[in-house]
């Protein structure tokens, strides 16, 4: 009985202590984590470099208000991992890295940590829960972000963010978060996460992506071709092979175009339209082939002339 009363006294509002419930700050389901493009690219690149092992790192940013966590950058940690867990955080490396980042003008605080689950979805293992517990002991609003670099494809990143649920609240049947919006319930949880303790040991937080002007310029310049790429000359054997392939294709298209012209003789315009529906137009392909052949040969000749004169 004494142990139960002691447990009640540690609960919010001092239940069983005669004070009743009081207003205490609770997490909200409308809380969002804003991840910058730079941080997302770094996490995906780090995760893919470590496949098939797990990797981890720390997230830098700030707690804007009770509903917003802003992650502007991340840095990797020298931890190795198995297929289901990673090692604990190295405090010495963390302190040195934060000092070096502060010298470069990156003075944000640690808002959480991230790690990868290569190929098996986003959820927290018991080892991850223990690691997140140590982060929440330092800051109750710290988050754990999980990214799957194998299942992530172009246009869709498999990523999720979690925070632990107080087991004492679950014992008393209370909700871990107050509900003021449906933002936290829009994304449907995966079956894997539900099996591994989602909404029992931890809950999910909505992730949003934002870009500033500098990040937009960086993303626009990622796949942008430089002016020097126009001066690159292909190998003469490869260029000759491409020309032969284009000429052979144009020869077959010419035969098809001749057969089509012969077949169109004596037919009305409506019959021709019906016959050509769903078929390849050899005339358009011939024009495209001629343009490609001429442009590639002109660029090859000009590049060769410039290389001869300059070098």
PEGI-V504565 format. One record per backbone hydrogen bond with DSSP energy under -0.5 kcal/mol. NH is the residue of the N-H (numbers start at 0). CO is the residue of the C=O. Records with the same first field share a line. If there is no record, write none. Layout:
NH = CO, CO
//
This chain:
4 = 0
5 = 1
6 = 2
7 = 3
8 = 4
9 = 5
10 = 7
13 = 10
14 = 7
16 = 13
18 = 13
19 = 13
23 = 21
28 = 177
30 = 27
31 = 66
32 = 205
33 = 31, 68
34 = 32, 207
35 = 70
36 = 209
39 = 35
40 = 36
41 = 37
42 = 38
43 = 39
44 = 40
45 = 41
46 = 42
47 = 43
48 = 44
49 = 45
50 = 47
52 = 49
53 = 81
56 = 113
57 = 74
58 = 111
59 = 72
60 = 108
61 = 69
63 = 61, 67
64 = 67
67 = 64
68 = 31
69 = 61
70 = 33, 68
71 = 59, 69
72 = 59
74 = 57
76 = 55
78 = 76
81 = 84
86 = 79
90 = 88
93 = 89
94 = 90
95 = 91
96 = 92
97 = 93
98 = 94
99 = 95
100 = 96
101 = 97
102 = 98
103 = 99
104 = 101
105 = 100
106 = 104
108 = 60
110 = 58, 108
111 = 58
112 = 142
113 = 56
114 = 144
115 = 54
116 = 146
118 = 116
119 = 116
122 = 120
128 = 124
129 = 125
130 = 126
131 = 127
132 = 128
133 = 129
134 = 130
135 = 131
136 = 132
137 = 133, 134
138 = 134
141 = 138
142 = 110
143 = 161
144 = 112
145 = 159
146 = 114
147 = 157
148 = 146
151 = 147
152 = 155
155 = 152
157 = 155
158 = 156
159 = 145
160 = 204
161 = 143
162 = 202
164 = 200
168 = 165
169 = 165
170 = 166
171 = 167
172 = 169
173 = 168
177 = 26
179 = 177
184 = 181
185 = 182
193 = 189
194 = 190
195 = 191
196 = 193
197 = 192
198 = 201
199 = 196
200 = 196
201 = 196
202 = 162
204 = 160
205 = 30
207 = 32
209 = 34
215 = 211
216 = 212
217 = 213
218 = 214
219 = 215
220 = 216
221 = 218
228 = 225
229 = 226
230 = 227
231 = 228
238 = 234
239 = 235
240 = 236
241 = 237
242 = 238
243 = 239
244 = 240
245 = 241
246 = 242
247 = 243
248 = 244
249 = 245
250 = 246
251 = 247
252 = 248
253 = 249
254 = 250
255 = 251
256 = 252
257 = 253
258 = 254
259 = 255
260 = 256
261 = 257
262 = 258
263 = 259
264 = 260, 261
266 = 263
271 = 267
272 = 268
273 = 269
274 = 270
275 = 271
276 = 272, 273
278 = 275
281 = 279
284 = 280
285 = 281
286 = 282
287 = 283
288 = 284
289 = 285
290 = 286
291 = 287
292 = 288
293 = 289
294 = 290
295 = 291
296 = 292
297 = 293
298 = 294
299 = 295
300 = 296
301 = 297
302 = 298
303 = 299
304 = 300
305 = 301
306 = 302
307 = 303
308 = 304
309 = 305
310 = 306
//
